Amino acid sequence: MNYTTQMDAARKGIITPQMKVVAQKEYMDEEKLRDLVAKGQVAICANKKHKCLNPEGVGSMLKTKINANIGISGDCKDYDIEMQKVLSAVKLGADAIMDLSSHGNTEPFRKKLVDECPCMIGTVPVYDSVIHYQRDLATLTAKDFVDVVRLHAENGVDFVTLHCGITRKTIEQIKSQKRKMNIVSRGGSLVFAWMSMTGSENPFYEHYDEILDICEKYDVTISLGDACRPGCLADATDVCQIEELVRLGELTERAWAHNVQVMVEGPGHVPLNQVAANMEVQKTLCKGAPFYVLGPLVTDIAPGYDHITAAIGGAVAAMSGASFLCYVTPAEHLALPNVEDVKQGIIASKIAAHAADIAKGIPHARDIDDKMADARRNLDWDKQFECALDAETARRIRDSRKPEDDHSDTCSMCGKFCAVRSMNKALNSEYIDIL
């Protein structure tokens, strides 16, 4: 039986090769996974042209996935460095790579990612529109924007972020609501600017059905961008954000009617006490479609440490129903991240995702923690490093600060005062030497 997309197959009762892989990874019955894909509650982002893809499922009942953003800008133009970031991200366990390049000839790099990277690949076509045509924003037509979506689909990207949810009504709302930070979404601001300059409706909203036809042809998942996400705590959960979310819920159902998979993007800066509520509102308005969140960042005052700010919010968000965390690096709000920033962002995001998976009771999520506990009780340092999210850093710290007497069974924090060492000896009726 033929099918166009993973959702179409699922609705026809077909378990695709990608579903089989995801079910095995998630310790889930294949038929149960198929049903979730059919309902839109799990997305398997898998463009038909992405041949080296190692498929993953995105859904709140699966392991929380994480995304790493890369891409060049006008000030940082080295694609070789971006490829180093990609390789580092893959090695550290990122599930998706988003190419957010905003300078130069982007297509060869995008194709290279599709040809070589086993992770899901995402893009934001509106960024590429000005670059692709090398024309000012106001001179672009609605057809130009749609054609770039088609180009990215033909290139093989697995999901595209499209800011379909803001309309001309949003222009008046932004003017009247007096937000502190207005629109902080880069793609959202470009669409807003284009509407303001041309007097036209949002092309991604107005030509949504044509875009759905493109996505159905290549099996590209639409990640519905949150153009009105709050850029500071003061703007969190306001009228602009919630009304856009209502519209994204409507657009989700229209996509599902075309057998096109959907993820819905979620808020940026949100006070900790509002994070869980935001997840509940999204689940209701968007009918359980996978929620893809940036952070959320739970305070505005931590530049240089926003990977930690986002990990705090991300853990609560994922525990409360988010499916996919977009990493935030220490360079957020400051600069284009370097390779070390990417590593720090991924590790922080993976900690948040893993903590949430344990809290949600995802099958076997805690297995590695139990192995770590056994290794620590046995003072087996090599096994501890095997269990560590970042074994390289853990080993480097220990090797650089070993106890003076090289007590292999202790660390330099406690030495012979080590509680684990003392308890092991006491329970074995051994003499406990301290001095």
C-alpha positions in Angstrom: 0.0 0.0 0.0 1.4 3.4 -0.9 1.6 6.4 1.5 2.7 10.0 1.3 3.8 10.7 4.9 4.5 9.0 8.2 1.0 10.2 9.3 -0.7 9.0 6.1 0.9 5.5 6.6 -0.1 5.4 10.2 -3.7 6.3 9.4 -3.7 3.5 6.8 -2.5 1.0 9.4 1.0 0.8 7.9 4.0 0.5 10.3 6.9 2.1 8.4 10.6 1.3 8.7 11.0 4.6 10.6 8.3 3.6 13.1 10.0 0.3 13.7 13.3 2.0 14.6 11.6 4.6 16.8 9.5 1.9 18.6 12.6 -0.1 19.4 14.4 3.0 20.7 11.5 3.9 22.9 10.7 0.4 24.2 7.2 0.9 22.8 4.8 -1.5 21.0 4.9 -0.7 17.3 1.1 -0.6 17.1 0.9 1.8 19.9 3.4 4.1 18.3 1.6 3.9 14.9 -1.6 5.0 16.7 0.1 8.0 18.2 1.6 9.0 14.9 -1.9 8.7 13.3 -3.4 11.0 15.9 -0.6 13.6 15.5 0.6 13.1 19.1 4.0 11.8 17.8 5.9 13.3 14.9 8.6 11.3 13.1 10.4 14.0 11.2 11.8 12.2 8.1 12.0 13.8 4.7 12.0 11.2 2.0 15.3 12.6 0.7 17.2 12.4 4.0 18.7 8.9 3.3 21.2 8.8 6.2 18.6 9.8 8.9 18.5 7.8 12.1 14.9 8.5 12.9 13.5 9.7 16.2 10.0 10.2 17.5 8.9 13.5 19.1 6.1 13.3 21.5 5.4 13.9 25.2 5.1 10.1 25.9 8.6 9.5 24.4 12.0 10.4 25.6 12.5 14.2 25.5 14.5 15.2 22.4 16.9 18.1 22.1 17.9 20.4 19.2 21.1 22.3 18.6 21.1 25.5 16.5 24.0 26.2 14.2 24.6 28.4 11.2 26.7 31.3 9.9 26.0 35.0 10.2 27.4 38.1 8.5 30.0 38.4 11.3 30.9 34.7 11.6 31.1 33.2 8.1 33.1 30.0 8.5 31.1 26.9 7.4 34.0 24.6 8.5 33.5 25.8 12.1 29.8 25.2 11.8 30.5 21.6 10.7 32.7 21.2 13.8 29.7 22.3 15.9 27.5 19.7 14.0 30.0 16.9 14.6 30.3 17.9 18.3 26.5 18.0 18.7 26.0 14.6 17.1 28.8 13.1 19.3 27.1 14.6 22.5 23.8 13.2 21.6 21.7 16.0 20.0 18.6 14.6 18.3 18.2 17.5 15.8 20.3 20.2 14.1 18.7 23.4 13.0 20.6 25.4 10.3 19.8 29.1 11.1 22.3 30.5 8.6 21.7 34.1 7.7 24.5 34.8 5.3 26.1 33.6 2.1 25.3 30.6 -0.1 23.3 28.4 2.2 22.2 25.6 -0.1 25.5 23.7 -0.4 25.8 23.5 3.4 22.2 22.5 3.8 22.7 19.7 1.3 25.9 18.6 3.1 23.9 18.3 6.4 21.3 16.2 4.7 23.9 14.0 3.1 26.1 13.5 6.2 24.1 14.2 9.4 22.0 11.3 10.9 20.0 13.8 13.1 16.8 15.4 12.1 17.6 18.6 10.1 15.5 21.7 10.5 15.5 25.2 8.9 13.7 28.5 9.0 13.0 29.3 5.3 12.1 33.0 5.9 15.7 33.6 7.0 16.9 32.2 3.7 14.5 34.1 1.6 16.4 37.4 1.6 19.8 35.6 1.2 18.5 33.3 -1.6 17.2 36.1 -3.7 19.7 38.7 -2.6 17.0 41.3 -2.5 15.6 43.6 0.2 12.8 42.2 2.3 10.1 44.5 1.0 10.8 43.5 -2.7 10.0 39.8 -2.0 6.6 38.4 -3.0 4.5 35.8 -1.4 5.5 33.4 -4.2 9.2 34.0 -3.3 8.6 32.9 0.3 6.7 29.8 -0.7 9.3 28.8 -3.3 12.1 28.9 -0.6 10.0 26.5 1.5 9.8 24.2 -1.6 13.6 24.5 -2.1 14.3 23.5 1.5 11.9 20.5 1.1 13.6 19.5 -2.1 17.0 19.8 -0.3 15.8 17.1 2.2 15.3 19.0 5.5 13.1 17.1 7.9 11.2 20.0 9.4 10.7 23.7 8.7 9.8 26.4 11.2 7.1 28.6 9.6 5.7 31.7 11.4 2.1 31.1 10.1 0.3 32.3 13.2 0.8 36.1 13.0 -1.6 38.0 10.8 -2.3 41.6 10.1 -4.4 41.7 13.2 -1.1 41.0 15.1 0.3 44.3 13.9 -2.5 46.2 15.7 -2.2 44.0 18.8 1.6 44.6 19.1 1.0 48.3 18.8 -1.8 48.4 21.4 -0.6 45.9 24.0 2.7 47.8 24.7 4.9 44.8 25.3 8.3 45.5 26.9 10.1 43.4 24.2 7.7 43.5 21.3 8.6 40.5 19.0 11.9 38.8 19.7 11.5 36.0 17.2 13.9 36.6 14.3 11.6 35.0 11.8 8.5 36.5 13.4 10.0 40.0 13.2 10.8 39.5 9.5 7.3 38.4 8.7 5.9 41.4 10.7 8.2 43.8 8.9 7.2 42.4 5.5 3.5 42.8 6.3 4.1 46.3 7.7 6.0 47.4 4.6 3.9 45.8 1.9 0.4 46.0 3.5 -0.1 42.3 2.6 -1.2 39.4 4.7 1.4 36.9 6.1 2.3 34.8 3.1 2.8 31.7 5.2 -0.7 32.1 6.5 -2.4 33.1 3.3 -0.7 30.4 1.2 -0.8 27.7 3.9 -2.6 25.1 1.8 0.1 25.4 -1.0 2.8 24.9 1.7 0.9 21.9 3.0 1.0 20.3 -0.5 4.8 20.8 -0.6 5.3 19.3 2.9 3.0 16.4 2.1 5.0 15.6 -1.1 8.3 15.3 0.7 7.1 14.4 4.2 8.4 17.6 5.8 7.1 18.2 9.3 5.9 21.8 10.0 7.2 23.3 13.2 4.7 26.1 13.8 6.8 29.0 14.9 5.8 31.2 17.9 6.4 34.6 16.5 4.9 36.2 19.6 6.8 34.2 22.1 7.7 36.4 25.2 11.1 37.8 25.1 11.1 38.8 28.8 9.2 37.7 31.9 6.9 40.7 31.7 5.5 39.6 28.4 4.9 36.0 29.4 1.4 34.4 28.8 0.0 37.7 27.4 -2.8 38.2 24.9 -0.4 38.2 21.9 1.1 34.9 22.8 -2.1 33.1 23.6 -4.0 34.4 20.6 -1.2 33.2 18.3 -1.3 29.8 20.1 -5.1 29.6 19.4 -4.4 30.2 15.7 -1.6 27.6 15.7 -4.1 25.1 17.1 -6.3 25.8 14.0 -3.3 25.5 11.7 -2.4 22.2 13.3 -5.7 20.6 12.4 -5.5 21.9 8.9 -2.1 20.3 8.5 -3.3 17.0 9.9 -6.1 17.1 7.3 -3.3 17.0 4.7 -1.5 14.1 6.5 1.3 16.6 7.3 2.9 16.2 10.7 3.1 19.2 13.1 5.1 20.4 16.0 4.1 23.5 17.8 6.8 25.9 19.1 6.5 27.3 22.6 7.4 30.2 24.8 10.9 31.7 25.4 10.9 33.7 28.7 8.4 32.4 31.3 8.4 32.7 35.1 8.9 29.3 36.6 5.5 29.2 38.2 3.9 29.7 34.7 5.8 27.0 32.8 3.5 24.0 33.6 0.4 26.1 32.9 1.8 27.1 29.5 2.2 23.4 28.7 -1.3 22.6 29.7 -2.8 25.4 27.6 -0.8 24.2 24.6 -1.9 20.6 24.9 -5.5 21.8 25.0 -5.4 24.4 22.2 -3.2 22.3 19.9 -4.9 18.9 20.5 -1.8 17.2 21.9 0.6 18.0 19.0 4.2 17.7 20.1 5.4 20.9 21.8 8.9 22.3 20.9 10.1 24.8 23.5 13.0 27.3 23.6 14.1 27.0 27.3 11.8 28.3 28.7 14.2 30.8 30.3 13.0 31.5 33.8 14.8 34.7 34.5 16.1 37.6 32.4 19.3 38.4 34.2 21.7 35.6 33.5 23.6 36.4 30.3 26.6 34.1 30.1 24.6 31.4 32.1 21.4 31.2 30.1 22.1 27.5 29.3 21.4 27.0 33.1 18.4 29.4 33.0 16.9 27.4 30.1 17.7 24.0 31.7 15.7 24.9 34.8 12.7 25.9 32.7 13.2 23.0 30.2 13.1 20.3 32.9 9.8 21.7 34.2 8.4 22.1 30.7 9.3 18.6 29.6 8.0 17.1 32.8 4.8 18.9 32.2 4.3 17.8 28.6 6.9 19.4 26.3 8.4 16.9 23.8 11.4 18.7 22.3 13.8 21.2 23.9 15.8 23.7 21.8 19.1 24.1 23.5 20.3 27.5 24.8 24.0 28.2 25.1 26.0 30.5 27.4 26.3 32.9 24.4 22.5 33.4 24.2 21.7 37.2 23.9 25.5 37.9 23.5 27.1 36.3 20.5 27.1 33.5 18.0 28.0 30.4 20.0 31.4 28.7 19.5 32.1 25.0 19.7 32.5 25.1 23.5 29.3 27.0 23.9 27.5 24.4 21.8 28.8 21.7 24.0 27.7 23.5 27.2 24.3 24.1 25.7 23.7 20.5 24.7 24.9 19.1 28.0 22.6 21.5 30.0 19.7 20.6 27.7 20.3 16.9 28.0 20.4 17.1 31.8 17.0 18.8 31.7 15.6 16.3 29.3 16.9 13.3 31.2 15.6 14.7 34.5 12.2 15.2 33.0 12.1 11.7 31.5 12.8 10.2 34.9 10.0 12.3 36.4 7.6 11.2 33.6 8.5 7.5 34.2 9.7 7.0 30.6 10.7 3.3 30.3 14.3 2.6 31.3 15.1 6.3 31.7 16.6 5.8 35.1 18.6 2.7 34.3 21.8 4.7 33.7 21.3 6.5 37.0 21.1 3.2 38.9 24.3 2.0 37.1 26.0 5.2 38.3 24.8 4.6 41.9 26.3 1.1 41.8 29.6 2.4 40.3 29.8 5.1 43.0 29.0 2.6 45.8 31.8 0.4 44.5 34.1 3.4 44.0 34.6 2.3 40.4 35.8 5.4 38.7 36.0 4.0 35.2 32.4 2.8 35.4 31.3 6.2 36.7 32.9 7.9 33.7 31.0 5.4 31.4 27.7 6.5 32.9 28.5 10.2 32.8 26.8 12.5 30.2 30.2 14.1 29.6 32.8 11.5 30.5 35.6 13.6 29.1 35.0 16.5 31.5 34.4 14.2 34.5 37.7 12.3 33.9 39.7 15.5 33.3 38.5 17.1 36.6 39.3 13.9 38.6 42.7 13.4 37.0 43.7 17.0 37.6 42.8 17.0 41.3 43.6 13.5 42.6 44.3 13.0 46.4 48.0 13.6 47.3 48.4 10.0 48.5 46.7 8.8 45.3 43.9 7.0 47.2 42.3 5.4 44.2 39.1 4.8 46.2 38.5 8.4 47.2 38.6 11.9 45.7 40.4 15.0 46.9 37.2 16.4 48.4 37.0 13.9 51.3 40.1 11.7 51.1 39.8 9.1 53.8 36.8 10.9 55.3 34.9 9.5 52.3 31.4 8.4 53.5 31.2 5.7 50.8 34.6 4.2 51.7 33.8 4.3 55.4 30.5 2.6 55.0 31.9 -0.1 52.7 34.6 -0.9 55.3 32.1 -0.8 58.2 29.7 -3.1 56.5 32.5 -5.5 55.7 33.7 -5.4 59.4 37.0 -3.9 58.3 39.2 -1.4 60.2 38.5 2.2 59.1 41.7 4.2 59.0 41.2 8.0 58.8 44.5 9.6 59.8 
